[in-house]
Amino acid sequence: MPMAGKGMLLTSMDIDAAHEAEFNRWYNREHLEERVAIDGFLEARRYVAQIGKPKYLSLYSTETFETLDSDAYRAALENQTKWSKANINRFKNMIRAVARITISHGVGRAAALGIIRLRPGGAKDKLRAALDTLLDPTELDGIISMHLIESDPALSKPLTKDAAASDPGAGDWFVLIDATSVHSVPLAASRIIDNAAIKPLVVTNGVYRLLFDLAKSDLPSH
């Protein structure tokens, strides 16, 4: 599989313009490095929306799904820095999906990301089988790899004050489309969005541009 590991944490949020510069400074200079340093975390990627909401999106790959419910990760969540707490308290419209990578086709990661959020309903095995066929990038120019991540509803809660609120989307799935250009995404996304059987399950979709990525081997101690 091109996507490192078996687990993925997806976070997405908006931030008020007045705090956006500090938010990006914190993310770039502290937060991603802290998360990638956690035992079992492999890499992280940051994106900004070209089309869609929330504006900012991050993906964190982990060796196993269990890493995302580990003592090391829980300790990091319970011991946030003052800078982290200040920025997290400013998040708006936060999405936090703790997920398993269940489908991954192609090789490599790219400069643009298409994302489709699905609410799978009851026939999950049938939907997964259909997506396994649709998420083949072989005949799609500009598409490097395509993936499915499936959220765990018990663990997928935002870090913000509404974490305890009931969330019907806590078990949603996300299709990820790695593309060399934002212009390559729509044709690949249309396979899912315009599919008669899948279209009613689509919650949102968007296109994001890569800001930067960070691997464990990039950290100073590695």
N, C-alpha and C positions, 0 to 999 in steps of 0.2 A: 504494500500500500504506500502511496506517495506521502500521505499525511503521517507525520511522526506520531507514534504511540497509539493508544486505544481510547483515550479519554480526551474530552475537549471542554473547556470553559469558554463560553461566549458571553461577553458583556457589551452593552450598548446603552448610550445615554445622550441626553442633551445637556447643555450648560449655558447659563446666561452669558451674553456677550461681555458683561462687565468683569466676569471671572474667567473668561476663556483663555487668556494668555497664561495666567497662573496654572489653570487646569492642564494645559498642554505642557508647560514646563515641569509640573509634577509628574505627569505621565511619562514624559521623555527622560527625566533625570532621576526619578526615584522608583515609580510604581512598577513599570515593566521589569526592571532589573531585580527588584525585590521578589516579584512573583516567579520569575524564571530561576531564581536561586533556590527556591523551595525544593526539597527532595522529591523527585518524581516528575517535576516540571521539566519540559524539554525545550520549548521555544514559545515565543509570543509574537503576534503581529498586530499592528495598529492601522486603522483605516479611517477615512473621512468620507462622508456621503457625497456622491455625485448626483444620485437620484434616490430619494427615500429618507426615512426617519427611523430612529434617532440619528443625529448627525455623526456621532462617533461610535466606532465599533472596534472591539479587540477580540482576538482569538488566542487561547492559550492551549497548547498541546501537552498532554501528560502521558507518562509511560503506560499507565493503566487507568481505568475509570476509577478504581478504588483510591487512587492518589487524591482525588477531589473530595474524599471524605476521610482523609488521613489525619493523624494527630499533627503532622507537620503543617498541613494546610490550615487546619482549625486553629492552631497556635498563631499562624500569621494573621488570620482574620480577627482573632481576639486581642492582638497586640499591634494594632495599627499605629503608625506615627501620628504626631499632631498634624503634620502636613496632610497626611492621608485622610484623617478624620475631617479636616476642614473642607477638603475637596469632595469627599464622598457625600457630605451633608448638602452639597450644592447640586448633586445629580438630579436631573429631571427625566421623567419617562424612562426609567431604567428597566432594561431587560437583562436578566442573568440566567443563563441556561447552563446547567451542569449536565453534560451529555456524553453518551457513548458514540464513537465513530462506528457506524454499522455498514456503510458502503463507501468505498474510496477507489476511484478508477482514474488512470492516467499517471503521469510521473511529473512531479515538481510543483512549485508554487509560483504565482505570477503577480503582476503589478496591479491587477484589478480583480474585484470580487463581486460576483452576483450572489444575492442571497434571497431565498424564498422561504417564507415561514408558513408551515402547514399545521393544521389541527387535525390529526389523523383519524379520530373517531374510533370505531370498533374494529374494522377489518384491517388490522395493522400488518399482518403477514402478507396479505394480498397487495396492499399498498407498497410495502417494502420490495416485493418481487417486481412490481411494475416499475418502480424507481430504479431498481438495479439495471434494468434494460435501458431506461431513458438517460441514465447518468454515465453514458459511454461517450467520451470526447473524441473518439477516433475520427469521425467524419466531420467534425466541427472546426473550421479554421479559427485560430486564435484562442482556442480553449485548451488549456494545459491539463487540467484535472477537474473532476467533479465528485462531490461527496455528499453523504447524508449523515447528520448527527441527530440523535434522539435524546431529548431532555428527560432527566429523571424528575418526576413531579415533586418528590419529597425534598430534594436538595436544591431545586431551581427556584430560589427566592432572592429578591433584590437585597442589597446591603443597606438600603435606605429605610426610613422610618415606616414605610408601608409594607415591610417584609412579612408581617403577620397577616396581611389582608388576603382574602381568598383570591386566587388567580386561576381562571379557567385555562390560561395558556401555559401553565407550568409544565405540562407534558408535551408541548409542541415540538415539532421536528423542524430542522432547518436544512435546506439544500444549499450547498456552497459551490460556486462555480469559479474556478481560478482561470482568469483570462489575461492575455497579454495587453489588452486594451479595453477600456470601458465600452467601446463600440462593438466589441465582440460578444458581449454578454446577452443582449436581447434575443438573438436567434436561439441561443442555447436555452435561455430561460423560457422561451415560448413553448418548448417541448413539454414543460410541466404546466405552465400557466394556462396554455390553450388546450391542454388535454381534457377531454370531456369528463373523464372519470375523476380527475384530480382537481380540476378548476374549483369545484365547490369547497375544497379543503384549504385553499390558499387564503391566508390571513393578510400578509403584506409581501411586497418584494421590493428590492432596491439594488443599486449599483454603487460600489464603494471603491475608492482609490487608496492604494497602499501608502502609508506614511513612512513606516519603517518596520523591520523585523529584528528580533533578538533571539539568539540561540544560547543554550547553556555554555557552549564552547567560547562564546564571545565575552563571557564575564571575566573580570580580572583574575579571579582565583583559579580559572580553568585554562 
